[in-house]
């Protein structure tokens, strides 16, 4: 059988292209072992939804921690900054608010300025899980029980003995609080507050 010259020419050109340029790239299917599709960058996971603490509860948290002008108050998940702003305005304490949401940090800064305590209050856009809390003498929390447990090793490792931790509504697992108080807010809801003191023991 005689092969048409045209077919031979086409086959020769195809062979030449493979030899010169290599095989055409073929996208590997996603179901093959070891093959993964590029992932979109994940947003940082929040430790809790934003729910503002009523002002009367803020006042009681700072009272429970016995805040004075000598203290440095860190609020992890600071929201609009009301805890650190109140600590600065009412007691003359320095305050550091930490939040993962840029909108909340802007609110914190605006509220500090409005209250005239912007020189005492710093609002940080940062993940509370990696912030350095070693300068704090007081740490306030209104997160979740699971979030408190996530932060517990960091807090107990970094805080100096005698530093106080006050949590609104949520405990810290098997670490018994030094003190527990219940108050009713202006809406009639009972709020539970927990107080611990760092003692130099790291609690995983």
Steps between C-alpha positions, in 0.01 A plus 500: 500500500636841408469774766408835350782750505281758678447266798874435524571873502242566778633211711854626454408850612325367812799285590734795449290723730509238776876460471561875504247622756404194700148371559216746547439572869191331633340622820492220754150429628429600855404146607846352438700416816739773599328760285341796675340808357630838616310618805370848561667662800290433811375783717622495857249323718331714760506387863143617554221697334490868580256562784559824695527474877244721678665799666392398850670163444813676377507704820462187713774313312748781567386523860547124544853531363566790741641714221707806594703760314804272526341227290533406135167353387490276192160416352524205259219532249451862594215583262432873518755541779258579780692302764840658439346843449315472831816376676687805373227756564382372839827379652777661295629157400671430170290286267577279203210372293564211261260398226516311170234717334624829347158661550509429872852638529393822328207528744736443790728780382207735439351431845835555670536835324144601582559418867825698498715201597672430169838551667424221745328255264650299214279302263674217316389315188633157595401142570463459876660157475839646409505833682765559765310549827806504726468876574142452627411510868132444418346304211129511424311249287154459354553214261388135521600215731691333217676827419595553864655152500687585180646810664564346841849359427614834356353702785641281777841490332537871424325676788705584805386358836229719646356609166120474498277344238130582493264316268142591429267197483755229418735297719839338430435130528653335805679816616284605792443875527617686806166675510163483323238773505153531351336830415183602322533735207256779415289254298461267796734230369735333747865526401775284648851635541810293576828616653835319490849606601810385317726304733792409275361155418448429130166333437467321165 
